Amino acid sequence: MSTNSVKAGVSPLRLVIHGGAGAIKRSKLTTERAQAYQQALAQSLTAGYAVLASGGSSIDAVIAAIVVMEDSPLFNAGKGSVFSHAGRNELESSIMDGTTLMAGAVAAVTTIRNPIRAAYTVMTKSAHVMLMGQGAEAFAAEQGLEIVDPSYFYTQKRWDQLQQAISEERVLRDHDAGPGTPVAGEDGKHGTVGAVALDRYGNLAAGTSTGGLTNKRFGRVGDSPIIGAGTYADNRSVAVSATGTGEMFIRAAAAFNTAAQVRLLHKPIAEAADNTLAEIAAIGGDGGLIVLDAKGDYAMRFNTSGMYRGVIGNDGIARVGIFLEAETPVTCSPASAL
C-alpha cells in the first residue's frame, strides 16, 4: 500500500493510475500475465506523461492514460469490459476538472469505443453532468466520437465468465475469474481503471472507467460514473479515482469523502484514503483508491491483497506495482501484448 511525497517548493508533474484492486493471488498470476499487466500500465503512464511533459493539461493526461487501458482487453473497461446478464457490454465513465469543478459522465453505453472521451465531451460540450444509454450514444455520435459495433467489445474470456455467472446464478465481481472459480473466493478482482494527474500549472484532474459487474441486471450503475463516489477532483484538496465494490463506494461517497477529509480536516492523503476504505470495509466492501494533491503528494491505498497501479513523475520513469511491495520501474515496450 503505497504513499509518497515530494519536497516542499517543488511543482512536479505527476500521474497516478490504477487498473483494479482485489484478492489477487500470486499463485494464479503467471509471470507472462504479470508482465502483460506491467507493460499495459507502463504504456498508460507513458501516454499520460507525454501530455504533461509537453505542457498539456491534467485533464488531457487523464484521458490519454485511460484510453490506453480502455483499448486493452486486460482491464474491465472499454475493450475488456465484462458482460451484463443480457449479454451486453454496458460501459461507464466519468471525469472531473479540479480547477473548475466541472465534471462529465456516461453510463450504460454500448457503442462508444472510449467512454472516457464521451465523459469529457459531456463535460465540455453539454450543460449536463451525466448522460446514459442511447441518449449518451447519440450525443457522442453528434460530437464526432468513435462509435463501434457492440461486437467490438466481445472477448471470449468475458463471455465465458458470463456463462459461469449465469450457471451459478451469481453476479461476478471477479472480472478475471475462470470457470469454476468461486465468485467470492480469494481470486476476486475489480478491474475498473482510473487516473489522477497534476499538470505544470498546478491543476488536478481525475477520471474513472469500467465495464461494471459480470451478470449485472436491471440497468445497474456502479460508482465509476458517479461524481463523488468513483471520481472527484478539487484543486483545494485532491484528485481521487476509486475501484472496488461499487455499491459500498457509492454509500460511502468514497471519492468526495476522501477529498473532504483532506480539505476540511487537514488529514494526510494516505490517512484520508485509509479512513474511507475502513468505512467501506465496515459495510462489507473492499477495493482501492488513488489520491493526488496539488503539491504532487500521492497515495495508492487498498484493503485487498493487490491493486494494479502505477505512478510517473518528473523523471519520466514509469513505476508499477501489483502486490504490497513498492512499485518498481518498468521500461515501456511498444511491442507488448495488450
C-alpha positions in Angstrom: 0.0 0.0 0.0 2.0 2.9 -1.3 2.3 6.5 -0.3 4.8 9.1 -1.3 5.5 12.8 -1.2 7.8 15.4 -2.8 10.0 18.2 -1.3 8.4 21.5 -0.4 8.6 24.1 -3.1 8.8 21.7 -6.0 6.0 21.8 -8.6 6.1 18.4 -10.1 4.3 16.7 -12.9 2.5 13.7 -11.6 0.3 10.9 -13.0 -1.1 8.1 -10.9 -3.2 5.2 -12.3 -5.0 2.1 -11.2 -6.3 -0.9 -13.1 -8.3 -2.7 -10.5 -8.0 -4.0 -6.9 -8.9 -7.3 -5.3 -7.8 -10.5 -3.8 -5.1 -11.2 -6.4 -3.2 -14.4 -5.7 0.4 -14.7 -6.7 -0.2 -18.4 -7.5 -2.8 -17.6 -10.0 -0.9 -14.8 -11.8 1.6 -16.2 -14.2 4.9 -14.4 -15.0 3.7 -13.8 -18.5 0.4 -12.3 -17.4 2.0 -10.2 -14.7 4.4 -8.8 -17.3 1.5 -8.1 -19.7 -0.2 -6.1 -17.0 3.0 -4.3 -16.1 3.5 -3.3 -19.7 0.0 -2.1 -20.1 0.3 0.0 -17.0 3.6 1.4 -18.2 2.1 2.3 -21.6 -0.8 4.1 -19.9 1.7 6.0 -17.7 3.9 6.9 -20.7 1.0 8.1 -22.7 -0.3 10.4 -20.0 3.1 11.7 -19.1 3.8 12.6 -22.7 0.9 15.0 -22.4 2.1 16.5 -19.2 5.7 16.8 -20.3 4.6 18.7 -23.5 2.7 21.3 -21.4 -0.7 19.6 -21.7 -3.4 19.8 -19.1 -4.1 17.3 -16.4 -7.5 16.6 -18.0 -5.8 15.6 -21.3 -3.3 13.4 -19.4 -6.0 11.6 -17.6 -7.8 10.9 -20.9 -4.6 9.7 -22.6 -3.8 7.3 -19.8 -7.3 5.9 -19.5 -7.7 5.4 -23.3 -4.7 3.0 -23.3 -6.4 0.9 -20.6 -9.8 1.1 -22.3 -8.2 -0.2 -25.5 -6.6 -3.2 -23.7 -8.5 -6.4 -23.1 -6.7 -6.9 -19.8 -8.9 -4.5 -17.9 -12.6 -4.3 -17.2 -13.1 -1.1 -19.2 -13.6 -0.4 -22.9 -12.4 -3.4 -25.0 -12.0 -5.7 -21.9 -15.4 -4.9 -20.4 -17.5 -7.7 -18.8 -21.0 -8.7 -20.0 -24.3 -8.0 -18.3 -27.0 -10.7 -17.8 -28.5 -9.7 -21.2 -25.1 -10.4 -22.9 -24.3 -6.8 -23.5 -21.2 -4.7 -22.6 -22.6 -1.7 -20.7 -19.8 0.8 -20.1 -19.5 3.7 -17.6 -17.0 6.5 -17.1 -16.5 9.9 -15.5 -14.0 12.7 -15.5 -13.6 15.9 -13.3 -11.6 19.1 -13.6 -10.1 20.2 -10.2 -9.8 23.8 -11.4 -13.4 24.5 -12.2 -15.2 21.5 -10.6 -16.7 20.8 -14.0 -17.5 17.1 -14.5 -18.9 14.7 -17.1 -20.1 11.1 -17.1 -21.7 8.5 -19.2 -23.4 5.2 -18.1 -25.0 2.2 -19.8 -23.4 2.9 -23.1 -22.7 0.0 -25.6 -21.3 1.6 -28.8 -18.8 4.3 -27.7 -15.3 3.0 -28.1 -13.7 5.2 -25.4 -16.2 6.2 -22.7 -13.7 8.5 -21.0 -13.7 10.6 -24.2 -17.5 10.7 -24.0 -17.5 11.7 -20.4 -15.1 14.6 -21.3 -17.4 15.6 -24.2 -20.4 15.7 -21.8 -18.4 17.9 -19.5 -17.3 20.4 -22.2 -20.0 20.3 -24.8 -23.2 19.9 -22.9 -25.0 21.6 -20.0 -25.2 18.3 -18.1 -23.0 16.1 -15.9 -24.3 12.6 -16.8 -25.9 11.1 -19.9 -26.8 7.5 -20.2 -27.8 4.8 -22.7 -29.0 5.7 -26.2 -29.1 9.4 -25.4 -25.4 9.4 -24.4 -24.6 7.4 -27.6 -26.5 9.8 -29.8 -24.7 12.7 -28.2 -21.3 11.1 -28.6 -22.0 10.4 -32.3 -23.1 14.0 -32.9 -19.9 15.2 -31.3 -17.8 13.0 -33.7 -16.6 10.4 -31.2 -15.7 7.0 -32.5 -18.8 4.7 -32.5 -18.3 1.0 -32.9 -20.5 -2.1 -33.3 -21.1 -3.7 -29.9 -19.2 -6.7 -31.1 -16.0 -4.7 -30.8 -16.2 -5.2 -27.0 -16.6 -9.0 -27.3 -13.8 -11.1 -25.8 -14.2 -14.9 -25.3 -12.8 -14.7 -21.8 -15.5 -12.2 -20.7 -18.2 -14.3 -22.4 -17.1 -17.4 -20.6 -17.3 -15.5 -17.3 -20.9 -14.6 -18.1 -21.8 -18.2 -18.7 -20.2 -19.2 -15.4 -22.1 -16.5 -13.6 -25.4 -17.4 -15.1 -24.9 -21.1 -14.3 -24.2 -20.2 -10.7 -26.9 -17.6 -10.5 -24.4 -15.0 -9.2 -23.1 -11.6 -10.0 -19.3 -11.8 -10.5 -17.2 -9.1 -9.1 -14.2 -11.0 -10.2 -13.7 -9.8 -13.8 -10.8 -12.2 -14.1 -12.4 -15.4 -12.8 -12.2 -18.5 -14.8 -14.8 -21.3 -15.0 -15.3 -22.9 -11.6 -13.7 -20.0 -9.7 -15.7 -19.1 -6.6 -17.4 -15.7 -7.0 -16.5 -14.6 -3.5 -13.3 -16.5 -3.4 -9.7 -15.4 -3.0 -9.3 -14.5 -6.6 -11.8 -11.7 -6.7 -10.5 -8.6 -8.5 -12.2 -5.4 -9.6 -10.9 -4.3 -13.0 -12.1 -0.7 -13.1 -9.4 1.7 -14.4 -8.7 5.2 -13.3 -6.1 8.1 -13.4 -5.4 11.2 -11.5 -3.0 13.9 -12.8 -1.2 17.1 -11.8 0.0 19.4 -14.6 2.7 22.1 -14.6 0.0 24.7 -13.9 -0.8 23.1 -10.6 -4.2 21.8 -11.8 -5.7 18.4 -10.8 -7.9 16.1 -12.7 -9.4 12.6 -12.2 -11.1 10.0 -14.3 -12.5 6.5 -14.0 -13.8 3.9 -16.5 -15.4 0.5 -16.1 -17.5 -2.3 -17.6 -19.2 -2.9 -14.3 -20.2 -6.3 -13.0 -20.5 -9.6 -14.8 -24.1 -10.7 -15.0 -25.4 -7.3 -13.7 -29.1 -6.7 -14.3 -31.8 -4.1 -14.4 -29.7 -1.3 -15.7 -27.3 -1.4 -12.7 -24.9 1.6 -12.5 -21.9 1.5 -10.2 -19.8 4.1 -8.6 -17.4 4.8 -11.5 -19.6 7.4 -13.3 -20.9 9.0 -10.1 -19.1 12.2 -9.2 -18.1 12.0 -5.5 -18.3 8.2 -5.4 -15.9 6.9 -8.0 -14.3 10.1 -9.1 -13.6 13.5 -7.6 -11.1 16.4 -8.2 -10.7 19.7 -6.5 -7.5 21.8 -6.6 -8.2 22.8 -3.0 -7.8 19.2 -1.8 -7.1 16.2 -4.0 -8.0 14.2 -7.1 -9.3 10.7 -6.5 -10.3 7.6 -8.5 -11.7 4.5 -7.0 -12.0 0.8 -7.7 -13.9 -1.8 -5.7 -17.4 -2.9 -4.7 -19.3 -0.1 -6.3 -22.4 -0.1 -4.1 -20.4 0.4 -1.0 -18.3 3.1 -2.6 -21.5 4.9 -3.5 -22.9 4.6 0.0 -19.6 5.9 1.5 -19.3 8.7 -1.1 -15.8 7.4 -1.3 -14.0 9.9 -3.6 -15.6 13.0 -2.0 -15.3 11.6 1.5 -11.5 11.3 0.9 -11.3 14.8 -0.5 -13.3 16.4 2.3 -11.1 14.9 4.9 -8.1 16.5 3.3 -9.7 19.9 2.7 -11.7 20.3 5.9 -10.0 18.1 8.5 -6.5 18.6 7.0 -5.8 14.8 7.1 -2.7 13.5 5.3 -3.9 12.0 2.0 -2.9 8.4 2.8 -4.7 8.6 6.2 -7.8 10.0 4.5 -7.8 7.2 1.9 -7.4 4.6 4.7 -10.2 6.1 6.7 -12.5 5.9 3.7 -11.5 2.3 2.9 -12.2 1.5 6.6 -15.7 2.9 6.3 -16.2 0.8 3.2 -14.9 -2.3 4.9 -17.3 -1.7 7.8 -20.3 -2.0 5.5 -18.9 -5.1 3.7 -16.9 -3.6 0.8 -13.3 -3.5 -0.4 -11.2 -2.0 -3.1 -8.7 0.8 -3.5 -8.2 4.5 -4.1 -5.5 6.6 -5.8 -5.2 10.1 -4.4 -3.1 13.1 -5.6 -2.8 16.6 -4.3 -1.7 19.9 -5.8 1.8 19.6 -4.4 2.4 16.3 -6.1 2.0 14.2 -3.0 0.2 10.9 -3.8 -1.2 7.7 -2.2 -2.2 4.4 -3.7 -4.1 2.6 -1.0 -6.1 -0.6 -1.0 -7.6 -3.0 1.6 -7.2 -6.1 -0.7 -4.2 -8.2 -1.4 -3.3 -6.3 -4.5 -4.1 -3.5 -6.9 -2.8 -2.9 -10.4 -1.3 0.5 -10.2 1.5 2.9 -11.3 3.0 6.3 -11.0 5.2 8.6 -13.1 6.7 12.0 -12.3 9.2 14.5 -13.5 11.9 11.9 -14.1 9.7 10.2 -16.7 10.2 6.7 -15.2 7.1 4.6 -15.1 6.8 2.6 -11.8 4.2 -0.1 -11.4 3.1 -2.5 -8.7 0.6 -5.3 -8.2 1.0 -6.6 -4.6 2.1 -4.9 -1.4 5.7 -4.3 -2.4 6.8 -0.9 -3.5 6.4 0.0 -7.2 9.3 -0.8 -9.5 10.5 0.8 -12.7 9.2 -0.7 -15.9 10.5 0.1 -19.4 7.6 0.5 -21.8 7.8 -1.8 -24.8 5.6 -0.8 -27.8 5.6 -4.5 -28.8 4.0 -5.7 -25.6 0.8 -7.7 -25.9 -2.3 -5.8 -24.8 
